[in-house]
Amino acid sequence: MQRHTIAARPDWQAKVEALGFVWHSADDQPYWSEGTYYTLTEAETDRIAAASEELHQMFIAAGDRVISHNLFARFGIPDWCVPLIRDAWDTEPPALNHGRFDLGLGHDGVPRLFEYNCDTPTSLVEASLVQWYWKEDVLPQSDQYNRIHEALVARWQAIAPDLPDRLVHFAHVEDSAGEDTLTTAYMMDIAREAGVNVKRLTMRDIGWASGADGGFFDRELVPISTLFKLYPWEWLAAEAFGRNIAADPHGTLWIEPIWKMLWSNKAILAVLWELYPDHPNLLGANFTAPPPGLDHVIKPMLGREGGNVSIIRNGEVLAAQDGHYTGPVIYQEFLDMADHDGHYPVIGSWMVDGTCCGVGIREGGRITTNRDRFVPHVIG
């Protein structure tokens, strides 16, 4: 894996905005990095894909472990969610089953898991579309490990016959940066390409009526039979409105399903380590204390974008990030990643139904935050 600098396209802002990528900069600093790219060898992408697909199988085993050993309390999951999780895990309702493994490469080149963003995975537009069109403009002779779009279209086609009315409502929050809005719009385009009827609304637009004839509906009083939500399950579970899910007489189909609360919670990292100690693609993790004798990272179980993460090295704080996440934490082994010109690239390995279909790269400091840059890649 090598880092390169290159001239930015003169009209790059207009080009990426034409793809819907309006959050390309923040505070006059580019989030999308036109002046940098990475090359990955085919052997590296093969290792990433193999590791990701093996991790997917390990996550299935970890989910079984949580459910069979009734470990929900260790995850901080409310009691009312437990029956819904058990049912969705057993019945396997239609789902995209997509997500992004965040991986680091150590000095030995072995991919190791930091966490799995599989409930509301973002950076989709830049990973699937923006870096591909950049490659076509700038390095058209090169290849890229990127068939994310095609994999998602195929997955929507696969589940479409099992969707009630073949109509899916797509919900998101109204965000000033536009990331959630445009990510949802892109997923709607993918579903539409797959032959699915789509309708858009915000989370605030979702209505509820109690009683045998009730359920969830939109502002036009159309029942919501299937809902794709770019909104975390743990937020829904913490809200009074979310409890209506358990009382829903018609059983709205949620994409992704509520069992994703298990995989997206960093408590799963400790369960994985209990099941697969010393696995080469895992980092040591536990609930109660730092891995004995190891440099380590302290992470909130439900944290996002590096918030409230601390890295302890040689008994001292190497790096720490402020945030508003509280509650239980996970202690995870620290991975000393390779330094690329003062940057530490994190590989986002995209999964669709158990198959790895592409990567995106974020680079920044030791702790990846929402201000760290997305950098395109090619295979070379």
C-alpha positions as a Markdown table, in Angstrom:
| # | Residue | x | y | z |
|---|---|---|---|---|
| 1 | Met | 0.0 | 0.0 | 0.0 |
| 2 | Gln | 1.5 | 3.3 | -1.1 |
| 3 | Arg | 0.5 | 6.9 | -0.9 |
| 4 | His | 0.9 | 9.3 | -3.8 |
| 5 | Thr | 0.3 | 13.0 | -4.5 |
| 6 | Ile | -1.3 | 14.2 | -7.7 |
| 7 | Ala | -2.7 | 17.4 | -9.1 |
| 8 | Ala | -6.4 | 18.0 | -8.3 |
| 9 | Arg | -8.8 | 18.4 | -11.2 |
| 10 | Pro | -9.4 | 22.1 | -11.8 |
| 11 | Asp | -13.1 | 21.7 | -11.6 |
| 12 | Trp | -13.3 | 19.0 | -9.0 |
| 13 | Gln | -15.9 | 20.7 | -6.8 |
| 14 | Ala | -18.4 | 20.9 | -9.7 |
| 15 | Lys | -17.6 | 17.3 | -10.7 |
| 16 | Val | -18.3 | 15.8 | -7.3 |
| 17 | Glu | -21.3 | 18.0 | -6.6 |
| 18 | Ala | -22.8 | 16.7 | -9.9 |
| 19 | Leu | -22.7 | 13.3 | -8.2 |
| 20 | Gly | -24.6 | 14.6 | -5.2 |
| 21 | Phe | -21.4 | 14.8 | -3.1 |
| 22 | Val | -22.1 | 18.2 | -1.5 |
| 23 | Trp | -20.2 | 17.6 | 1.8 |
| 24 | His | -16.8 | 17.5 | 0.1 |
| 25 | Ser | -15.4 | 20.2 | 2.3 |
| 26 | Ala | -15.8 | 21.4 | 5.9 |
| 27 | Asp | -14.5 | 24.6 | 7.5 |
| 28 | Asp | -12.7 | 25.4 | 4.2 |
| 29 | Gln | -10.8 | 22.1 | 4.4 |
| 30 | Pro | -11.5 | 19.3 | 1.9 |
| 31 | Tyr | -13.0 | 16.1 | 3.2 |
| 32 | Trp | -12.6 | 14.6 | -0.2 |
| 33 | Ser | -8.9 | 14.6 | -1.1 |
| 34 | Glu | -8.2 | 15.3 | -4.7 |
| 35 | Gly | -4.5 | 15.7 | -4.3 |
| 36 | Thr | -3.8 | 12.3 | -2.8 |
| 37 | Tyr | -4.5 | 8.6 | -3.7 |
| 38 | Tyr | -3.4 | 5.2 | -2.6 |
| 39 | Thr | -2.3 | 2.2 | -4.6 |
| 40 | Leu | -3.2 | -1.3 | -3.4 |
| 41 | Thr | -1.8 | -4.4 | -4.9 |
| 42 | Glu | -4.1 | -7.2 | -6.0 |
| 43 | Ala | -2.6 | -9.4 | -3.2 |
| 44 | Glu | -3.6 | -6.7 | -0.7 |
| 45 | Thr | -7.2 | -6.5 | -2.0 |
| 46 | Asp | -7.4 | -10.3 | -2.0 |
| 47 | Arg | -6.3 | -10.3 | 1.7 |
| 48 | Ile | -8.8 | -7.6 | 2.6 |
| 49 | Ala | -11.6 | -9.4 | 0.9 |
| 50 | Ala | -10.7 | -12.8 | 2.4 |
| 51 | Ala | -10.4 | -11.3 | 5.9 |
| 52 | Ser | -13.7 | -9.4 | 5.5 |
| 53 | Glu | -15.6 | -12.4 | 4.4 |
| 54 | Glu | -14.2 | -14.5 | 7.2 |
| 55 | Leu | -15.1 | -11.8 | 9.7 |
| 56 | His | -18.6 | -11.9 | 8.4 |
| 57 | Gln | -18.9 | -15.5 | 9.3 |
| 58 | Met | -17.4 | -14.8 | 12.7 |
| 59 | Phe | -20.0 | -12.1 | 13.3 |
| 60 | Ile | -22.7 | -14.6 | 12.6 |
| 61 | Ala | -21.2 | -16.9 | 15.3 |
| 62 | Ala | -20.9 | -14.0 | 17.7 |
| 63 | Gly | -24.6 | -13.1 | 17.1 |
| 64 | Asp | -25.5 | -16.7 | 17.9 |
| 65 | Arg | -23.4 | -16.4 | 21.1 |
| 66 | Val | -25.2 | -13.3 | 22.3 |
| 67 | Ile | -28.6 | -14.7 | 21.7 |
| 68 | Ser | -28.0 | -18.2 | 23.0 |
| 69 | His | -26.2 | -16.9 | 26.2 |
| 70 | Asn | -28.7 | -14.0 | 26.7 |
| 71 | Leu | -25.9 | -11.4 | 26.7 |
| 72 | Phe | -28.2 | -8.5 | 25.8 |
| 73 | Ala | -27.6 | -6.7 | 29.1 |
| 74 | Arg | -23.9 | -6.5 | 28.4 |
| 75 | Phe | -24.8 | -4.6 | 25.2 |
| 76 | Gly | -27.1 | -2.2 | 27.0 |
| 77 | Ile | -30.0 | -3.3 | 24.9 |
| 78 | Pro | -33.5 | -2.5 | 26.4 |
| 79 | Asp | -35.6 | -5.5 | 27.4 |
| 80 | Trp | -38.4 | -4.6 | 25.0 |
| 81 | Cys | -36.0 | -5.0 | 22.0 |
| 82 | Val | -34.9 | -8.5 | 22.9 |
| 83 | Pro | -37.9 | -10.5 | 21.6 |
| 84 | Leu | -37.8 | -8.5 | 18.4 |
| 85 | Ile | -34.1 | -9.2 | 18.0 |
| 86 | Arg | -34.5 | -12.9 | 18.6 |
| 87 | Asp | -37.4 | -13.1 | 16.1 |
| 88 | Ala | -35.6 | -11.2 | 13.4 |
| 89 | Trp | -32.4 | -13.2 | 13.9 |
| 90 | Asp | -34.3 | -16.5 | 13.6 |
| 91 | Thr | -36.7 | -15.6 | 10.8 |
| 92 | Glu | -34.2 | -13.6 | 8.7 |
| 93 | Pro | -36.5 | -11.0 | 7.1 |
| 94 | Pro | -35.4 | -9.5 | 3.8 |
| 95 | Ala | -32.4 | -7.3 | 4.3 |
| 96 | Leu | -29.6 | -5.7 | 2.4 |
| 97 | Asn | -27.2 | -7.1 | 5.0 |
| 98 | His | -24.7 | -4.4 | 4.0 |
| 99 | Gly | -22.1 | -2.7 | 6.1 |
| 100 | Arg | -18.5 | -1.4 | 6.3 |
| 101 | Phe | -15.7 | -3.1 | 8.2 |
| 102 | Asp | -13.2 | -0.6 | 9.4 |
| 103 | Leu | -9.8 | -2.2 | 9.1 |
| 104 | Gly | -6.2 | -1.3 | 9.9 |
| 105 | Leu | -3.1 | -2.7 | 8.3 |
| 106 | Gly | -0.3 | -3.4 | 10.7 |
| 107 | His | 3.4 | -3.3 | 9.7 |
| 108 | Asp | 2.9 | -7.0 | 8.7 |
| 109 | Gly | 0.2 | -6.1 | 6.2 |
| 110 | Val | -2.4 | -8.2 | 7.9 |
| 111 | Pro | -5.9 | -6.6 | 8.1 |
| 112 | Arg | -7.3 | -6.2 | 11.6 |
| 113 | Leu | -10.7 | -5.2 | 12.6 |
| 114 | Phe | -11.4 | -2.0 | 14.4 |
| 115 | Glu | -15.2 | -2.1 | 14.3 |
| 116 | Tyr | -18.2 | -2.8 | 12.0 |
| 117 | Asn | -20.5 | -0.1 | 10.8 |
| 118 | Cys | -23.4 | -2.1 | 9.6 |
| 119 | Asp | -26.6 | -0.4 | 10.9 |
| 120 | Thr | -26.2 | 3.1 | 9.3 |
| 121 | Pro | -23.0 | 2.8 | 7.2 |
| 122 | Thr | -22.0 | 6.1 | 5.6 |
| 123 | Ser | -19.2 | 7.1 | 3.2 |
| 124 | Leu | -21.2 | 5.1 | 0.7 |
| 125 | Val | -21.5 | 7.8 | -2.0 |
| 126 | Glu | -17.8 | 8.6 | -2.0 |
| 127 | Ala | -16.7 | 4.9 | -1.9 |
| 128 | Ser | -19.1 | 3.8 | -4.5 |
| 129 | Leu | -19.5 | 6.7 | -6.9 |
| 130 | Val | -17.1 | 9.6 | -6.3 |
| 131 | Gln | -13.8 | 7.7 | -6.2 |
| 132 | Trp | -14.8 | 5.6 | -9.3 |
| 133 | Tyr | -15.5 | 8.7 | -11.4 |
| 134 | Trp | -12.3 | 10.3 | -10.2 |
| 135 | Lys | -10.4 | 7.2 | -11.4 |
| 136 | Glu | -12.1 | 7.3 | -14.7 |
| 137 | Asp | -11.1 | 11.0 | -15.2 |
| 138 | Val | -7.6 | 10.9 | -13.7 |
| 139 | Leu | -6.2 | 7.3 | -14.0 |
| 140 | Pro | -8.5 | 5.6 | -16.5 |
| 141 | Gln | -5.9 | 2.9 | -17.3 |
| 142 | Ser | -6.0 | 1.7 | -13.7 |
| 143 | Asp | -8.4 | -0.6 | -12.0 |
| 144 | Gln | -10.2 | 0.0 | -8.6 |
| 145 | Tyr | -11.5 | -2.4 | -6.1 |
| 146 | Asn | -15.1 | -1.2 | -6.3 |
| 147 | Arg | -18.3 | -3.0 | -7.3 |
| 148 | Ile | -20.3 | -1.6 | -4.5 |
| 149 | His | -23.0 | -0.1 | -6.7 |
| 150 | Glu | -23.5 | -3.3 | -8.6 |
| 151 | Ala | -23.6 | -5.5 | -5.5 |
| 152 | Leu | -26.3 | -3.3 | -3.9 |
| 153 | Val | -28.4 | -3.3 | -7.1 |
| 154 | Ala | -28.2 | -7.1 | -7.2 |
| 155 | Arg | -29.2 | -7.3 | -3.5 |
| 156 | Trp | -32.3 | -5.1 | -3.9 |
| 157 | Gln | -33.3 | -7.2 | -6.9 |
| 158 | Ala | -32.9 | -10.4 | -4.8 |
| 159 | Ile | -35.1 | -9.2 | -1.9 |
| 160 | Ala | -37.6 | -7.2 | -4.0 |
| 161 | Pro | -40.1 | -10.1 | -4.5 |
| 162 | Asp | -40.4 | -10.5 | -0.7 |
| 163 | Leu | -41.1 | -6.8 | -0.1 |
| 164 | Pro | -44.8 | -6.0 | 0.7 |
| 165 | Asp | -46.3 | -4.0 | -2.2 |
| 166 | Arg | -42.7 | -3.7 | -3.6 |
| 167 | Leu | -42.9 | -0.2 | -2.1 |
| 168 | Val | -40.1 | 1.0 | 0.3 |
| 169 | His | -40.2 | 4.2 | 2.3 |
| 170 | Phe | -36.7 | 5.8 | 2.8 |
| 171 | Ala | -36.2 | 7.8 | 6.0 |
| 172 | His | -33.4 | 10.0 | 7.2 |
| 173 | Val | -32.8 | 13.0 | 9.5 |
| 174 | Glu | -32.6 | 16.5 | 8.1 |
| 175 | Asp | -28.8 | 17.2 | 8.4 |
| 176 | Ser | -27.2 | 20.5 | 7.6 |
| 177 | Ala | -24.2 | 18.8 | 6.0 |
| 178 | Gly | -26.4 | 16.9 | 3.6 |
| 179 | Glu | -24.6 | 13.6 | 4.1 |
| 180 | Asp | -27.6 | 11.6 | 5.4 |
| 181 | Thr | -29.9 | 13.2 | 3.0 |
| 182 | Leu | -27.8 | 12.5 | -0.1 |
| 183 | Thr | -26.8 | 9.0 | 1.1 |
| 184 | Thr | -30.4 | 8.1 | 1.4 |
| 185 | Ala | -31.2 | 9.6 | -2.0 |
| 186 | Tyr | -28.4 | 7.5 | -3.5 |
| 187 | Met | -29.8 | 4.3 | -1.9 |
| 188 | Met | -33.2 | 5.2 | -3.3 |
| 189 | Asp | -31.6 | 5.5 | -6.8 |
| 190 | Ile | -30.1 | 2.0 | -6.3 |
| 191 | Ala | -33.4 | 0.5 | -5.2 |
| 192 | Arg | -35.2 | 2.2 | -8.1 |
| 193 | Glu | -32.6 | 0.8 | -10.6 |
| 194 | Ala | -33.4 | -2.6 | -9.1 |
| 195 | Gly | -37.1 | -2.2 | -9.9 |
| 196 | Val | -38.3 | -1.2 | -6.4 |
| 197 | Asn | -40.9 | 1.5 | -5.9 |
| 198 | Val | -39.6 | 4.2 | -3.5 |
| 199 | Lys | -40.9 | 7.0 | -1.4 |
| 200 | Arg | -38.9 | 9.4 | 0.7 |
| 201 | Leu | -39.6 | 11.0 | 4.1 |
| 202 | Thr | -37.8 | 12.2 | 7.1 |
| 203 | Met | -37.8 | 10.4 | 10.5 |
| 204 | Arg | -40.0 | 13.2 | 11.8 |
| 205 | Asp | -42.6 | 12.5 | 9.1 |
| 206 | Ile | -43.3 | 8.9 | 10.3 |
| 207 | Gly | -46.7 | 8.7 | 11.9 |
| 208 | Trp | -48.3 | 6.2 | 14.2 |
| 209 | Ala | -51.8 | 5.0 | 14.9 |
| 210 | Ser | -52.6 | 2.6 | 17.7 |
| 211 | Gly | -55.2 | -0.2 | 17.5 |
| 212 | Ala | -55.7 | -3.2 | 15.4 |
| 213 | Asp | -55.9 | -1.1 | 12.2 |
| 214 | Gly | -53.0 | 1.1 | 13.2 |
| 215 | Gly | -49.3 | 1.0 | 12.5 |
| 216 | Phe | -46.8 | 3.3 | 10.9 |
| 217 | Phe | -47.8 | 5.6 | 8.0 |
| 218 | Asp | -46.4 | 8.6 | 6.2 |
| 219 | Arg | -47.8 | 12.2 | 5.9 |
| 220 | Glu | -50.2 | 11.1 | 3.1 |
| 221 | Leu | -51.5 | 8.3 | 5.4 |
| 222 | Val | -49.9 | 5.7 | 3.2 |
| 223 | Pro | -49.0 | 2.7 | 5.4 |
| 224 | Ile | -45.3 | 2.1 | 5.7 |
| 225 | Ser | -44.9 | -1.6 | 4.9 |
| 226 | Thr | -41.1 | -1.5 | 4.4 |
| 227 | Leu | -38.8 | 1.2 | 5.8 |
| 228 | Phe | -35.2 | 1.8 | 5.0 |
| 229 | Lys | -33.9 | 4.0 | 7.7 |
| 230 | Leu | -30.6 | 5.9 | 7.9 |
| 231 | Tyr | -31.1 | 6.3 | 11.6 |
| 232 | Pro | -29.4 | 4.2 | 14.4 |
| 233 | Trp | -31.3 | 1.5 | 16.1 |
| 234 | Glu | -29.9 | 2.5 | 19.5 |
| 235 | Trp | -31.5 | 6.0 | 19.0 |
| 236 | Leu | -34.8 | 4.5 | 18.1 |
| 237 | Ala | -34.7 | 2.2 | 21.1 |
| 238 | Ala | -34.0 | 5.1 | 23.4 |
| 239 | Glu | -37.0 | 7.1 | 22.2 |
| 240 | Ala | -40.6 | 6.8 | 23.4 |
| 241 | Phe | -41.8 | 6.7 | 19.8 |
| 242 | Gly | -39.5 | 3.7 | 19.1 |
| 243 | Arg | -41.5 | 1.5 | 21.5 |
| 244 | Asn | -44.3 | 1.5 | 19.0 |
| 245 | Ile | -42.3 | -0.9 | 16.9 |
| 246 | Ala | -43.1 | -3.6 | 19.5 |
| 247 | Ala | -46.8 | -2.8 | 19.3 |
| 248 | Asp | -47.0 | -2.6 | 15.5 |
| 249 | Pro | -49.9 | -4.9 | 14.5 |
| 250 | His | -48.8 | -5.2 | 10.9 |
| 251 | Gly | -45.1 | -5.6 | 11.4 |
| 252 | Thr | -43.4 | -3.0 | 9.3 |
| 253 | Leu | -40.3 | -4.5 | 7.7 |
| 254 | Trp | -37.3 | -2.5 | 8.8 |
| 255 | Ile | -34.1 | -2.3 | 6.7 |
| 256 | Glu | -31.8 | -3.0 | 8.2 |
| 257 | Pro | -33.4 | -5.4 | 10.8 |
| 258 | Ile | -33.2 | -4.8 | 14.5 |
| 259 | Trp | -30.7 | -7.6 | 15.1 |
| 260 | Lys | -28.1 | -5.1 | 13.6 |
| 261 | Met | -28.1 | -3.7 | 17.2 |
| 262 | Leu | -25.8 | -6.6 | 18.0 |
| 263 | Trp | -23.2 | -6.2 | 15.3 |
| 264 | Ser | -23.0 | -2.4 | 15.3 |
| 265 | Asn | -22.4 | -2.3 | 19.1 |
| 266 | Lys | -18.7 | -2.4 | 20.0 |
| 267 | Ala | -19.5 | -4.9 | 22.7 |
| 268 | Ile | -19.5 | -7.5 | 19.9 |
| 269 | Leu | -15.7 | -7.0 | 19.7 |
| 270 | Ala | -15.3 | -8.6 | 23.1 |
| 271 | Val | -17.6 | -11.5 | 22.2 |
| 272 | Leu | -15.6 | -12.1 | 19.0 |
| 273 | Trp | -12.3 | -12.2 | 21.1 |
| 274 | Glu | -13.9 | -14.7 | 23.5 |
| 275 | Leu | -14.8 | -16.9 | 20.6 |
| 276 | Tyr | -11.7 | -16.4 | 18.5 |
| 277 | Pro | -8.8 | -15.5 | 20.8 |
| 278 | Asp | -5.6 | -14.6 | 18.9 |
| 279 | His | -7.3 | -14.7 | 15.5 |
| 280 | Pro | -5.0 | -12.8 | 13.1 |
| 281 | Asn | -7.8 | -10.4 | 11.9 |
| 282 | Leu | -8.9 | -9.4 | 15.4 |
| 283 | Leu | -7.5 | -7.2 | 18.1 |
| 284 | Gly | -7.8 | -8.3 | 21.7 |
| 285 | Ala | -10.9 | -6.8 | 23.4 |
| 286 | Asn | -12.8 | -7.2 | 26.6 |
| 287 | Phe | -15.5 | -5.5 | 28.7 |
| 288 | Thr | -13.7 | -4.9 | 32.0 |
| 289 | Ala | -10.1 | -3.9 | 31.7 |
| 290 | Pro | -7.3 | -3.3 | 29.2 |
| 291 | Pro | -5.8 | -6.4 | 27.6 |
| 292 | Pro | -3.1 | -7.4 | 30.0 |
| 293 | Gly | 0.3 | -5.8 | 29.3 |
| 294 | Leu | -0.9 | -4.3 | 26.0 |
| 295 | Asp | -1.2 | -0.8 | 24.7 |
| 296 | His | -4.9 | -0.3 | 24.2 |
| 297 | Val | -7.8 | 1.8 | 23.0 |
| 298 | Ile | -10.8 | 2.8 | 25.1 |
| 299 | Lys | -14.0 | 3.1 | 23.1 |
| 300 | Pro | -17.6 | 3.8 | 24.0 |
| 301 | Met | -19.8 | 0.9 | 23.0 |
| 302 | Leu | -22.1 | 3.1 | 21.0 |
| 303 | Gly | -19.7 | 5.8 | 20.0 |
| 304 | Arg | -19.3 | 7.2 | 16.5 |
| 305 | Glu | -16.7 | 9.1 | 14.5 |
| 306 | Gly | -14.0 | 8.6 | 17.1 |
| 307 | Gly | -15.9 | 10.5 | 19.8 |
| 308 | Asn | -14.6 | 9.9 | 23.4 |
| 309 | Val | -11.9 | 7.4 | 22.2 |
| 310 | Ser | -8.6 | 7.3 | 24.0 |
| 311 | Ile | -5.4 | 5.6 | 23.0 |
| 312 | Ile | -3.1 | 4.5 | 25.9 |
| 313 | Arg | 0.5 | 3.6 | 24.9 |
| 314 | Asn | 3.3 | 2.8 | 27.4 |
| 315 | Gly | 0.9 | 3.8 | 30.2 |
| 316 | Glu | 0.3 | 7.3 | 28.8 |
| 317 | Val | -2.3 | 8.9 | 26.6 |
| 318 | Leu | -1.1 | 8.9 | 23.1 |
| 319 | Ala | -4.2 | 10.4 | 21.6 |
| 320 | Ala | -7.7 | 11.3 | 22.8 |
| 321 | Gln | -10.9 | 12.7 | 21.2 |
| 322 | Asp | -13.6 | 14.7 | 22.8 |
| 323 | Gly | -17.3 | 13.8 | 22.3 |
| 324 | His | -20.7 | 13.4 | 23.9 |
| 325 | Tyr | -20.8 | 9.7 | 24.1 |
| 326 | Thr | -21.2 | 8.2 | 27.6 |
| 327 | Gly | -21.9 | 4.8 | 29.0 |
| 328 | Pro | -20.1 | 1.5 | 29.0 |
| 329 | Val | -16.8 | 1.2 | 27.1 |
| 330 | Ile | -14.8 | -1.5 | 25.4 |
| 331 | Tyr | -11.0 | -2.0 | 25.8 |
| 332 | Gln | -9.4 | -3.0 | 22.6 |
| 333 | Glu | -5.8 | -3.8 | 21.7 |
| 334 | Phe | -3.9 | -0.9 | 20.1 |
| 335 | Leu | -2.8 | -1.5 | 16.5 |
| 336 | Asp | 0.4 | 0.3 | 15.6 |
| 337 | Met | -0.4 | 1.0 | 11.9 |
| 338 | Ala | 2.1 | 1.9 | 9.2 |
| 339 | Asp | 2.7 | 5.7 | 8.9 |
| 340 | His | 2.1 | 7.1 | 5.4 |
| 341 | Asp | 3.7 | 10.5 | 5.3 |
| 342 | Gly | 2.3 | 11.3 | 8.7 |
| 343 | His | -1.1 | 9.8 | 7.9 |
| 344 | Tyr | -2.8 | 6.6 | 9.1 |
| 345 | Pro | -5.2 | 5.1 | 6.6 |
| 346 | Val | -8.2 | 3.2 | 7.7 |
| 347 | Ile | -9.7 | 0.9 | 5.1 |
| 348 | Gly | -13.5 | 0.7 | 4.9 |
| 349 | Ser | -14.2 | -2.7 | 3.5 |
| 350 | Trp | -17.8 | -2.8 | 2.1 |
| 351 | Met | -19.9 | -5.9 | 2.5 |
| 352 | Val | -23.2 | -6.9 | 0.9 |
| 353 | Asp | -24.8 | -10.1 | 2.1 |
| 354 | Gly | -21.5 | -11.7 | 3.2 |
| 355 | Thr | -19.4 | -10.7 | 0.1 |
| 356 | Cys | -16.7 | -8.0 | 0.1 |
| 357 | Cys | -17.4 | -5.7 | -2.9 |
| 358 | Gly | -15.0 | -2.7 | -2.5 |
| 359 | Val | -13.0 | -0.5 | -0.3 |
| 360 | Gly | -12.8 | 3.2 | 0.6 |
| 361 | Ile | -10.0 | 4.8 | 2.6 |
| 362 | Arg | -10.0 | 7.5 | 5.3 |
| 363 | Glu | -6.8 | 9.0 | 6.5 |
| 364 | Gly | -5.9 | 11.2 | 9.4 |
| 365 | Gly | -4.5 | 10.9 | 12.8 |
| 366 | Arg | -4.4 | 8.0 | 15.2 |
| 367 | Ile | -8.1 | 8.4 | 15.9 |
| 368 | Thr | -10.4 | 8.6 | 12.8 |
| 369 | Thr | -12.9 | 11.4 | 13.2 |
| 370 | Asn | -15.6 | 13.0 | 10.9 |
| 371 | Arg | -13.0 | 15.5 | 9.8 |
| 372 | Asp | -10.5 | 13.0 | 8.4 |
| 373 | Arg | -10.2 | 12.8 | 4.7 |
| 374 | Phe | -11.6 | 10.3 | 2.2 |
| 375 | Val | -8.9 | 9.4 | -0.2 |
| 376 | Pro | -9.4 | 7.4 | -3.5 |
| 377 | His | -7.5 | 4.4 | -4.4 |
| 378 | Val | -6.5 | 2.3 | -7.5 |
| 379 | Ile | -5.0 | -1.2 | -7.9 |
| 380 | Gly | -1.5 | -0.9 | -9.1 |
